[in-house]
Amino acid sequence: MHEQLDTYLRAKAKPAANAPEPAPRSANPQRRDAILDVARQVFLESGYEGASMSQIAVRLGGSKGTLYSYFDSKEALFEALIADTCARTREAVFDTPADLPLRESLRSIAVGYIRLIMSDYTVRMFQIIAAESQRWPALGARLYEAGPAAAAARLGTHLDQRAGDAGLSIPDSLAAAQTFLTLCRGALHLQRVLGIAAEPDDAAIDSHADKAVTAFWRLYAA
């Protein structure tokens, strides 16, 4: 399922124009992307504490000096990885055709969002960040702002523009967006984070998305 998620995101994602990430000192975007890809695998395998810049440099087949020319610390690299992942996945999930009816648009968003947050990759990264946030609170704040908060803001704008024409009454679009994303997470997300539920297959994701959209529509039907 990790490969399926990666394929889905790569197929839909567009480069984020205003990604909130630390600017690297070197200017080769292909090399930078390669560093992030390798770092992602090392952090997933070893966790934040277990990972090292030396490991990442060895995997890259280059020197630590080259790695440090892009990111001056492991902290900076990890923060950039979070920001890059959040920006790209946000574009992939929330980029729906402008002429798609709102209900269909919300279902598409729900499917993409559920697939993303329930994936083994996202759950593992969430666990790593939650563990590190005890000693590094700014990391948790960065994840929240680049991930859930930005997603809710993006969806809130979408609802603000489209809800009236769809027959919905939404006095607070941001609150409604947060409600919708909460419906998408449901109880399953906590079960996934605690390791007591498997990654859902496509049929389960579709069913969960349908239920979230139906519940949301009932809440805000005019």
Disulfide bonds with the S-S distance in Angstrom:
none
